[in-house]
Amino acid sequence: GEAIVIDDKKYPEELNKVFETVLKKIHTQGSAKLSISGLRKIISNKEGQPIDNRAMRVLESVFETVSSTLRYDLKATAALASDSQKVSLSYYINEGVGVCRTQAVLSAYIIERMIKEGALDGRVSIDRSSKHNPDGDGSGHAWARFTDKTGKVYIIDPAQKYVGPIDKSPDRNWDYRRTEDVIKQLRVA
């Protein structure tokens, strides 16, 4: 596919708008702007340790915002870019369409920005697999993966309509586990 470029210096408006939408979803008082310190209070307890259900609230807000910002549409997305072409993430945001990889990139961007600004503590990545592709056409699937500072793994996958802990993910066409996750499960069992 295309190379999705994120340039929040050159195209800050679209990315900032999406980020602010997530902050508004997190904030319970509607349209009031939420500072990063206010966000920290919502997602952390007094000791600053992440609380599971509050972290989920943040990830669910990311999931909902990405799902509504980038409607899954394979045909429309394919028409926007060709293989090996660089395309700005802002372009997809403006068009309002994407596929799993664009949704995963936007999800990871928002989460990474929250980590950089001190609102979340952990790390984010984009995972991809073609392991369970029922069509066998060489295509795959992508999702965002957030690991909090305690090591708990969460999946953000708007295309498959799932956000939550990896160990609670539904058994669909895609296995979100990495080899390290499988080994960890075997050691526990």
Secondary structure, DSSP 8 states (H G I E B T S, - for coil): --EEE--TTTSHHHHHHHHHHHHHHHSTTTTS---HHHHHHHHB-TT--B-HHHHHHHHHHHHHHHHHHSEE-HHHHHHH--TT-EEEHHHHHHHTEE-HHHHHHHHHHHHHHHHHTTS--EEEEEEEE-TT-TT-SS--EEEEEEEETT--EEEEEGGGTEEEEGGG---SS-----HHHHHHHHHH-
